[in-house]
């Protein structure tokens, strides 16, 4: 079974003005699509061609001979999770946390503001390309960052939210202002309904 490029959960202009349709055309239509296409070419004719995306990631992590497969599989998975981590600004559940996750954030971080600061800092301090995440580790909320294609599911963690800090995620809209992009994501686009569904 081929790995497919999932449809975006919203129109390409739905995240505007925080993330433009042009960025999504490149990010989803070129970058994400290329990871899926490359992965399918790498696993064609192998036992991995019958596996799910998550299983491919788990079976290839830390295997140097399968690094290209891992990188493309993990990037395909991370991007799909990233699209789901956002919803249009002003929509119900976008912006500040609601429901069970709001209480958990207050309990662990002390306040939403401290959580937002910590998540932004994780994204800002990820050197080069990578991701900032809110995950569940051993039953507790934690913010982490991963380099390049690395993903929490490769390490037995439960991801709840991610923000992509590869330059192609923000450069057309923000140039080198990664902090402004992170502010826009956290304050306007974070999809807390999705986070609650992952709990």
C-alpha positions as CSV (number, residue, x, y, z in Angstrom):
1,X,0.0,0.0,0.0
2,X,1.4,3.3,-1.0
3,X,1.8,6.1,1.5
4,X,-0.5,8.9,0.5
5,X,-0.3,12.7,0.8
6,X,-3.3,13.5,3.2
7,X,-5.5,16.4,2.3
8,X,-5.0,19.6,4.2
9,X,-7.7,20.1,6.9
10,X,-8.5,23.6,5.5
11,X,-8.1,25.7,2.4
12,X,-4.6,26.9,1.5
13,X,-5.6,30.5,2.4
14,X,-7.4,29.6,5.6
15,X,-4.4,30.4,7.9
16,X,-3.9,33.9,6.4
17,X,-2.7,36.5,7.4
18,X,-0.5,34.5,9.8
19,X,0.6,31.9,7.2
20,X,0.0,32.8,3.6
21,X,-1.5,30.6,0.8
22,X,1.8,31.0,-1.0
23,X,3.7,29.4,1.9
24,X,1.2,26.5,2.0
25,X,1.5,26.0,-1.7
26,X,5.2,25.5,-1.3
27,X,5.3,23.9,2.1
28,X,2.4,21.4,1.5
29,X,2.4,21.2,-2.2
30,X,6.1,20.9,-2.8
31,X,8.0,19.9,0.5
32,X,5.4,17.6,2.1
33,X,4.5,16.1,-1.2
34,X,8.2,15.4,-2.0
35,X,8.7,13.5,1.3
36,X,5.8,11.3,0.5
37,X,6.9,10.7,-3.1
38,X,10.5,10.0,-2.1
39,X,9.4,7.6,0.7
40,X,7.3,5.6,-1.7
41,X,10.2,5.3,-4.2
42,X,12.5,4.1,-1.3
43,X,10.2,1.4,0.0
44,X,8.8,0.2,-3.3
45,X,9.3,-3.6,-3.5
46,X,10.4,-4.0,0.1
47,X,8.6,-5.4,3.2
48,X,8.2,-1.8,4.4
49,X,5.9,-1.1,1.5
50,X,3.2,-3.0,3.4
51,X,3.7,-1.0,6.7
52,X,1.9,2.0,8.0
53,X,3.8,5.3,8.2
54,X,4.2,5.0,12.0
55,X,5.6,1.5,11.7
56,X,8.0,2.5,9.0
57,X,9.3,5.2,11.4
58,X,9.6,2.8,14.3
59,X,11.3,0.1,12.3
60,X,13.9,2.4,10.7
61,X,14.9,4.8,13.6
62,X,18.6,4.6,14.5
63,X,19.3,2.3,11.5
64,X,22.0,4.1,9.5
65,X,21.3,1.9,6.5
66,X,17.7,3.1,6.4
67,X,18.3,6.8,7.3
68,X,16.8,8.1,4.1
69,X,13.7,6.0,4.6
70,X,13.4,7.2,8.2
71,X,14.0,10.9,7.3
72,X,11.3,10.9,4.6
73,X,8.8,8.9,6.6
74,X,9.3,11.0,9.7
75,X,9.0,14.2,7.7
76,X,5.8,13.0,6.0
77,X,4.3,12.1,9.5
78,X,5.5,15.3,11.2
79,X,4.0,17.5,8.4
80,X,0.6,15.8,8.6
81,X,0.7,16.3,12.4
82,X,1.7,20.0,11.9
83,X,-1.2,20.7,9.6
84,X,-3.6,19.2,12.2
85,X,-1.9,21.3,14.9
86,X,-3.3,24.4,13.4
87,X,-6.8,25.8,12.7
88,X,-7.8,29.2,11.2
89,X,-7.4,32.2,13.5
90,X,-10.6,33.1,15.2
91,X,-12.1,29.5,14.9
92,X,-13.3,27.8,18.0
93,X,-10.4,26.1,19.8
94,X,-7.7,28.2,18.1
95,X,-5.4,30.4,20.1
96,X,-5.6,29.9,23.9
97,X,-6.1,26.4,25.3
98,X,-9.6,25.1,26.1
99,X,-10.9,22.1,27.9
100,X,-8.7,19.4,29.6
101,X,-5.4,20.6,28.1
102,X,-5.9,24.1,29.6
103,X,-6.0,22.6,33.2
104,X,-3.0,20.4,32.5
105,X,-1.0,23.3,31.1
106,X,-1.7,25.4,34.2
107,X,-0.9,22.5,36.5
108,X,2.5,21.8,34.8
109,X,3.7,25.2,33.6
110,X,1.9,27.4,36.1
111,X,0.2,29.5,33.5
112,X,-0.6,29.6,29.8
113,X,1.8,32.5,29.4
114,X,4.7,30.5,30.8
115,X,3.8,27.6,28.5
116,X,3.7,29.9,25.5
117,X,7.1,31.4,26.5
118,X,8.6,27.9,26.9
119,X,7.2,26.6,23.6
120,X,8.5,29.7,21.7
121,X,11.9,29.4,23.3
122,X,12.1,25.7,22.2
123,X,11.4,26.8,18.7
124,X,13.8,29.7,18.8
125,X,16.7,27.7,20.3
126,X,16.3,24.7,17.9
127,X,19.6,25.3,15.9
128,X,19.0,24.8,12.2
129,X,16.0,22.8,11.0
130,X,13.6,21.0,13.3
131,X,10.5,21.0,15.3
132,X,9.1,22.2,18.7
133,X,6.6,19.9,20.4
134,X,4.2,19.6,23.3
135,X,4.3,15.9,24.3
136,X,3.2,13.5,27.0
137,X,6.3,11.8,28.5
138,X,5.7,9.3,31.3
139,X,2.2,10.7,31.9
140,X,3.3,14.3,32.2
141,X,3.3,17.2,29.7
142,X,6.6,18.3,28.4
143,X,8.0,20.7,25.8
144,X,10.8,19.3,23.6
145,X,12.5,20.0,20.3
146,X,13.8,17.7,17.7
147,X,16.3,18.2,14.9
148,X,15.7,17.7,11.2
149,X,13.2,14.8,10.8
150,X,13.3,13.4,14.3
151,X,9.9,12.8,15.8
152,X,8.6,12.0,19.3
153,X,6.8,8.8,18.1
154,X,10.2,7.3,17.3
155,X,11.0,7.5,21.0
156,X,7.7,6.2,22.5
157,X,6.4,9.6,23.4
158,X,2.8,10.9,22.7
159,X,2.8,14.1,20.7
160,X,0.0,16.6,21.3
161,X,1.1,19.7,19.2
162,X,4.0,20.7,17.0
163,X,5.3,23.7,15.2
164,X,7.7,23.4,12.3
165,X,10.8,25.5,12.5
166,X,12.4,24.5,9.2
167,X,12.9,27.7,7.2
168,X,10.5,26.6,4.5
169,X,7.7,26.8,7.1
170,X,8.0,30.6,7.5
171,X,10.5,32.2,5.3
172,X,8.2,33.5,2.6
173,X,6.1,35.3,5.2
174,X,8.6,36.2,7.9
175,X,12.1,35.9,6.4
176,X,14.5,35.4,9.3
177,X,11.9,36.5,12.0
178,X,11.3,33.0,13.4
179,X,10.1,34.5,16.7
180,X,7.3,36.4,15.0
181,X,6.2,33.2,13.2
182,X,6.2,31.3,16.5
183,X,4.2,34.1,18.1
184,X,1.6,33.9,15.3
185,X,1.4,30.1,15.6
186,X,1.0,30.1,19.4
187,X,-1.3,33.0,19.8
188,X,-3.5,32.5,16.7
189,X,-3.3,29.1,15.1
190,X,-2.6,26.4,17.7
191,X,-5.5,23.9,17.5
192,X,-6.5,23.0,21.0
193,X,-9.4,20.9,19.9
194,X,-6.9,18.6,18.2
195,X,-4.6,18.6,21.2
196,X,-7.5,17.5,23.4
197,X,-8.3,14.7,21.0
198,X,-4.7,13.5,21.3
199,X,-4.8,13.4,25.2
